[in-house]
Amino acid sequence: MALHPELGVQSFDCLLQSLTQRKRKLAEQALWPMGDSTSDVSGLTQAVASMQRGKHAVIADSMAEQFRRDGLSPVLPDADGAYALG
């Protein structure tokens, strides 16, 4: 770590190190929270599944609107949800 002789702990490297450490701790707390119960996990799983269904509907509606707007025949998505465009 490079320390500026006049700035000491306020040197860029020191401040960057502190910021990195704080972000690392924040990431650990956000990504690996403690105390999740089975009902918490179940609720989250249901919410994600619900959002996925809604997302597919939004994508399908948006694609249909684009095809209509551009005067193209609608294309149905394949099994992966991808639209094969000519």
C-alpha positions in Angstrom: 0.0 0.0 0.0 1.3 3.4 -0.9 1.0 6.0 1.8 1.3 9.7 1.2 3.7 11.2 3.8 1.3 14.1 4.6 -2.0 12.3 4.3 -1.2 9.0 6.1 -4.4 7.0 6.6 -6.2 9.5 4.3 -4.0 8.4 1.4 -5.9 7.0 -1.6 -4.7 3.4 -1.1 -5.8 3.4 2.6 -9.2 4.8 1.6 -9.6 2.3 -1.2 -8.7 -0.6 1.1 -11.3 0.6 3.7 -13.9 0.9 1.0 -13.2 -2.5 -0.4 -13.4 -4.1 3.1 -16.7 -2.3 3.8 -18.1 -3.5 0.4 -16.9 -7.1 1.1 -18.7 -7.1 4.5 -21.9 -5.6 2.9 -21.8 -8.3 0.2 -21.5 -11.1 2.7 -24.4 -9.7 4.7 -26.6 -9.3 1.7 -25.7 -12.6 -0.1 -25.5 -14.8 2.9 -28.0 -13.5 5.5 -28.3 -15.4 8.7 -31.5 -16.7 10.2 -33.5 -17.6 7.1 -36.2 -20.1 7.9 -37.8 -22.7 5.7 -40.8 -20.5 5.2 -38.6 -17.6 4.1 -36.9 -19.8 1.5 -40.3 -21.2 0.4 -41.8 -17.7 0.1 -38.8 -16.5 -1.9 -39.0 -19.5 -4.3 -42.7 -18.8 -4.9 -42.1 -15.1 -5.5 -39.4 -15.9 -8.0 -41.6 -18.4 -9.8 -44.4 -15.9 -10.0 -42.1 -13.2 -11.3 -40.8 -15.6 -14.0 -44.3 -16.3 -15.2 -45.1 -12.6 -15.3 -41.8 -11.9 -17.1 -42.6 -14.4 -19.9 -46.0 -12.7 -20.4 -44.4 -9.3 -20.6 -41.8 -10.5 -23.1 -44.4 -12.3 -25.2 -46.7 -9.2 -25.2 -43.7 -7.0 -26.1 -42.6 -9.3 -29.0 -46.1 -9.5 -30.4 -46.4 -5.7 -30.3 -43.1 -5.3 -32.1 -44.1 -7.8 -34.8 -47.5 -6.0 -35.2 -45.9 -2.6 -35.3 -43.3 -3.7 -37.9 -45.9 -5.4 -40.1 -44.4 -8.8 -39.6 -46.1 -12.2 -39.0 -45.9 -13.2 -35.4 -43.2 -15.6 -34.4 -43.7 -18.0 -31.5 -40.9 -18.6 -29.1 -39.1 -22.0 -29.0 -38.9 -24.2 -26.0 -36.1 -22.0 -24.5 -38.2 -18.9 -24.9 -36.0 -17.6 -27.8 -37.5 -16.0 -30.9 -35.9 -17.2 -34.1 -35.9 -14.2 -36.5 -35.3 -14.7 -40.2 
